[in-house]
Amino acid sequence: MAFEPTKQKYTGAIRQVTIGTGPKAITVGGRSCFPFYTFEGEMPNPPRIAMEVWDKDPGPDWPDTAKEPFADVLGDPVAWAKKCVEVYGAEMIAIQTRSADPNDDNRPAEEVAAVVKKVVDAVDVPVVVWGVGNHEKDIEVMRLVTEQCSGKHLAIAPVEEGDHKQIGAACMAYDHVVVASTPIDVNLAKQLNVLLGNLGVRDDNILIDPTTGALGYGLEYTYSVMERITQAALAQGDDKLANPIINNIGIEVWKTKEAGQTAEEAPELGDPKKRAVMMEAVTAVSFLLAGSDIVILRHPETVKLVKGFIERMMA
């Protein structure tokens, strides 16, 4: 007698959101079941991987293991993005505007936006633009980015309650996707989506960023909140939480102490060249199982591992 798994019926579904334009535009979401539970519902669009690019040379912020695959392009964001696409097969790019940080380089918004525009024009894949989490500076930068990249249908992040009116309005004016970012809380995630809806942002132009914790640094908390968001959307039919989820993983994993420790500093942790890659891969796979639709990753080996996981699960 064949085994018949118990099936749950869901009243809701994750809405679809498209990023980018043209033949390489990407649509995520559309699930009527938990991730990869295709025996219970439909999962028409696989999760996607965006490769991380910084708008400046990361210098000492990155361990040597992370720098090695990009050693020849770290000072050139355009060449870096093109290498991700042409050499490593990136299907999306996520440009981190780290040079805008008022506590670091504090580069003028005009210069930051100009770099972003060059990267967006240089690649034919969808682009996520990630700010620094400073409301005043992100508003300056993203207003220029949304205008200068009009028609590219970028994903703009992070859009938080403190700047959602300004950045949300700019995204609406120039037709970009809003990445609604809240600090690991289901109710706050719902509240921000409601506020964006009241502002006029279309539901199919919102991604949820629940805030990402790395392996050993908050992964469990993020995972549980993502699960609850997915549960509310599917089982409770909460349409204000029925949006695809994005996780900015690379930047969180690679800044941990363990990712940068040498074999001499931490011999018990094994090969440092494999360690951080595995930390990044485990974090990504965990969030894919919790409901992530887009994961932003740094190392090409991580991308290969996670892409293989997605292909096997979708098959």
N, C-alpha and C positions, 0 to 999 in steps of 0.2 A: 504494500500500500504506500503510495507516494506521500511524502511529508507535505502538509499544507500549513504554512505559517499563519498565525493569527494576524488579521489585517485590521487596521484602524481606518475609519472613514473621517476625512477632514472636511470642514465646512469652508475653509479659506484657502487661499493660494498666494504665493509670492508674485507680485506684479513684475512685469518685464521692464527693464531700463536699458536703453541703448546709449553707448558712448562712441564718439567718433562719427565719421561720415564716409561714404563711399563703400567700395567692396570689402574693406578691412574693418568696417565698423563692427563693434562687438555688442551683442545683446546678452544680458545676464538676467537671472530670475526665471519666473514662469513655473516654478515648482508647485505641484499640488501634493507634495509629500515631503517627509524629512529627507535630508541629503542622502542620495544614493538608494533610498528605499523605493526603488522603482516597481517593486511588487505591490506597493500600496497606492501608487499614483504616477503622475508624469513628471519627468525632469528633462524638458526639451533642450535646455541650454547648460552645457557643462560649466563648472567654475573656471575662472580665468586667472592667469598669472601676469602681473605687471613687473617689469624689471626696473629697479631703482637707479636713478641718475641724480647726482647733485649738480647744482649750478655753480659749484666752485670745487677746487681741489680739497678733499676732506682732510688732507694732512695727517696729523697725529690722532685725529678722531677715529681713524680706521686702523685696525690691526693689519699687519702685512698680508695675512691670508686673504682678507677681503680686497686688498689693493691689487694683488698679483694678476688677476685676470684682466684688469683695466689699467695696468701700469703705464701704457703708452697713450692713454686718453684722459687721465684723471683731471688734467688742467683744461680740457676742452669739452664742455657739455654736449656740443653738437656731435663731435666725433664719438663721444662716449655713447650717446643715444643710438647713433648709426651702428656702432659695433654691437650693441645689444640686439638690434634688429637683424643685421646682416650676418653676424658671426654666431650669435647665440640664439637666434630665432625668436626673439621677444615678440609676443602678440600685443603687448601694451607697454607703454613707458610711463613711469611715475617720476616726475621731476620734483625734487625736494629743493625749495628755495631757501637753502640754509644761509646764503650770503645776506639775506635780508634781516637776519636776527639782530635786534637792537642791542643785545648783550654780547654780540660778536662783531662781525664785519660791519653791520648796519649799512649795507650798500643802499644807495638811493633806489626808490621804487621804480623809477624810470629805467635804470640799468638792469634791475632784476627782471622786469617785464620784457625788456629787449632780448635778454638771453632766452627766456621762456619762448618768446615768439620764434627765435631762430631754431630752437629745438623742435617745436611743433611743426614748422615748415620743412624741416629736414627729414622727417620720418613720415611714413604713410600708415602708421598704426595709431589707434586711439591714445590719448595722453591724459594722465591725471596730474594736476598741479597741486602740490602740497605746501602749505604755508608753514609759519613758525609758531603759530598759536598765540601771537601777540595781536590783539584785536586792531589796534591803531595801524600797525605796519601791514598786517594782512589785508585790511580794507584798502589801503593805498595801493598795494601791489596787485591785488585781485581785480580791482576796478580797471586798472590798465590792462591786465592780462585778458580779461573778458572782452574788452573793447577791441584790442589789437588782434585777438584770435577769434573774432566774430565769425560764425559759420563753421567752426571746427568741432563744436559740440564736445568741449572738454569736460572733465569732472574736476570741480574746484573744491579744495579741502584745506584746512578744516573749517566748516561753517558752524559756528557756535552761537549760543543764545545771545552773547554779547555783541555779535557782529552780523547776525543773520539778516537784519533788515537791509543793511548796506550791501553786503556781498550777495544776498539772495536777490535783491533788486537788479544788481548788475548781471547776474546769471540769467534772470528772466529777460532782460533787455537784449542780451546777445546770444540767447539760446544755448546755455550750458547746463550741465548736471550739477546739482548741489550735493555735497557730501556732508550730511548732518552729523556733527560730532558732539557726543556727550560723554561724561565721565562714568562709564560702567554702571549704568542704572537704567532699568527697563522703563520706569515712569518718566525719567528725564528724556529718554530717546523718543518716547511717544509725544511728550510735550513739545519738543522742538519740531517734530514733524507737523504737529497741529499748527504751531506758530508759522512755519513755512507755508502751510496750506492757506492760512489766513492772509498771508502776505500776497499770495497768488501763484506760488510755485506749484507747478503741476505734479501730481503724485508720481507720474512716470519719469520725473526728472530729479528724483531724490534717491540717494544711496545712504544707508545707515553706517556710520562709523561708531562702534560701541566703545572705543578706546581699547588699544591692544596691549596685553601684558605678555612678556616673553616667557619661555619655559623657565620655571624657577623664580619668576618675577611677576606673578599675577596671572599666569595662564589659566589657572583653575577658576578664578573669579570671572575673568572675561568669558571663558567657556560657558559657565553657568548662566551668565546674563544673556549671551547669544542664544543658548538653548531656550531660555524663557521667552525671548523675543520671537523665535521661530515657533514655539508652542502657542503663543498668543495669536500669531498670525494665522496658523494653520488650524489649530484645534478650537480656538475661541472666535475665529473670524474677525480679529481686530485689524481693520484695514489701515489703521494709522501706524501699524508696525509691519505691514505686509510689503516691505521694500527689501531689495537685495542688500547684503552686508559686505563691506569692504574692510580689510585689515591691513594696516601699515606695519608689516612684520619685520622687515629687514632692519630698519633703523632701531627697533626695540631690542632685537636679539643681539646685534653686533655691538651694542654699547654696554653689554653686560661684562662684568669682570671676567667671567670664565671664557668668553669669546676671544679675549685678548691675551690671556695668560700663556706664556711660553711653556715648553716641556720642562724646563728647569724650574720654573716658578710653581708649576702644578703637575708633577710627574704622574700623580694618581689619576689625572683626568685623561690620559692618553694623548694621541697624536693631535696637536693643536690645529693642523690643517683639516682634519676631519671633524673635530669637536664642534666648532661653531656651525659648520655646514649641517651637521646632524641636529644641533639645537634649533637651527632655523627650519629644517625640514619637519621635525617633530611638532614644532609650534604651528606650522602651516597646516599639516595634516589634521592636527587636533581641531583647528578652527574650521577647516573644510567639513569635518564631521559635525560640527556644531551649527553650521549654516552659512559659512562664508561663501560669497560668490566671486570675490576678487581678493587675491592675496598679493601684496607687494613684497618682492623678494630681492635680495642683493646678489648672492653668489650664483654663478651659472650652474655649478654642481647641484645646488639646492633646487634650482629651477628644473633641472633634468629629473631629479628624484621625485619632486612633487608632480610634475607633468606625467611621469610614468604612473604614479598613484592614481591620478585623475582618470587617465585612459583605462586603467584596469578596472576601476570602480564603475565607470560608465559602460564598459563592455559587459 
